[in-house]
Amino acid sequence: MGKLNELTAVDAAAGIARGAFTAEALMSDCLERVGQRDEDVRAWAYLDPDHAMGQARDADAALERLQARGEEPAPLHGVPVGIKDIIDTDDMPTENGSPAFAGRRPSLDAACVAALRAAGAIIMGKTVTTEFANILPSKTRNPRNLNHSPGGSSAGSGAAVADNQVTLALGTQTGGSVIRPASFNGIYGLKPTLGMIPRSGVMLQSHTLDTVGVYGRCLDDLALIGDVLSAPDRADAYSFRGSRPRLSSALAQDRAREPRLAFVKTPAWPEAEEEAQEAILSFTASFGSACTEVDPPTPFGQILNFHATVMGAEDLAHYAPLLEDSPDLISDMLKARMGEAARIPADSYVKALLAREKLQQIFAALFEKFDAVIALSAAGPAPRGFETTGNPIFNGLWTYLGFPCVSLPLLAVKDMPLGVQVIGPYGGDAATLAVSRWVERNGKA
């Protein structure tokens, strides 16, 4: 059939379920694409083609048994998924992007990986992450232009999906590491509400910020995998405790009215490139009365500092044993960042934590008037060169607040992709995806 690797996850799952093609054929096309492009894109930290094909054949055999019993396959049966290499897998190494963990073999799957396997997904391999999912750029390149950054720290996951090497992938976000790679690589990304996807078995960087997110080729892909992964995590004090409406059901419903969208020039706005500012202003203007520019709340001016304070202090707390035990295996760039974090006063950290609750309340009031906030997914397109993974300034503030964010690949600047970010209220992931569909269908770039 050919080019099965270019299918959306929804179409891939449906095609396998109805017998239009096999999981083995899909995996074969994915691996062929990897073979063609791996030397350039470098998205994989670990990939065993024989193991991947063996899993695909097992999936096909399992499907035959299900059909013989008259049973339906699980929602992701036979669909390949890439796993960021800070997320534990019991049949593959998890090295956290660092020589300090070289050869590490977990004995258990992370909760999110276990959920994927239970849903029939094939864990294709481990995707490249930056060192400890932090600041040091990785080996991965942007498939849209190999001279540009793919972002960080979920670089391998974003690049692998964008280059049609894998159908879906997991990432994580502490600053901007799901949304920014989605923007830079021109794909769809979802950073859900904090704790919506279980974090057990994921390397901890910042316990009040770290969020597992997903990449796909359309909004329905994000909903499909998001529904599979959404579950409480009893081992995590920050697991989301509220109701969990189905994302796919929300996308399937036609909106009775156009949404009320707020465009907020956050404190990040001055750092956006001029062409990026022009692109998002033109895009939001195309909605007419459905989109209103709203002044940032008064306490919002310090939010970038609050996020940096929380992230720095918590990073230092979780990395301290590594810095002490394996200093020769830690990059100078990360050591320098942790040196800065060590100078954060304790009262600044506490104040930043307390400020979050106040800002969440302010935005809860805003979301009573508006269905979603529209913003840039990044300050501009992927930067040329690899000295940096790009500026996360348009992401960290929403990560700090724990809100769900979707990146839509709807804009282009300098012949490179640029995402439109849709931000929803805490716990409002399903409604945020539904608004994102309306934005995608009605916005004009």
Secondary structure, DSSP 8 states (H G I E B T S, - for coil): ---GGGS-HHHHHHHHHHTSS-HHHHHHHHHHHHHHHHHHH--EEE--HHHHHHHHHHHHHHHHHHHHTT----TTTT-EEEEETTB--TTS---TTSGGGTT---SS--HHHHHHHHTT-EEEEEE---GGGSSS--S---TT-TTB---SSSHHHHHHHHTTS-SEEEEEESSSTTHHHHHHHT-EEEE-STTSS--TTB--S-TTT-EEEEEESSHHHHHHHHHHH----TT-TTS--S----HHHHHHS--SS---EEEE--TTGGGS-HHHHHHHHHHHHTTGGGEEEE---GGGGGHHHHHHHHHHHHHHHHHHHHHHH-GGGS-HHHHHHHHHHTTS-HHHHHHHHHHHHHHHHHHHHHHHH-SEEEEESSSSS--BSSS-----TTTHHHHHHT--EEEEEEEEETTEEEEEEEE--TT-HHHHHHHHHHHHHH---
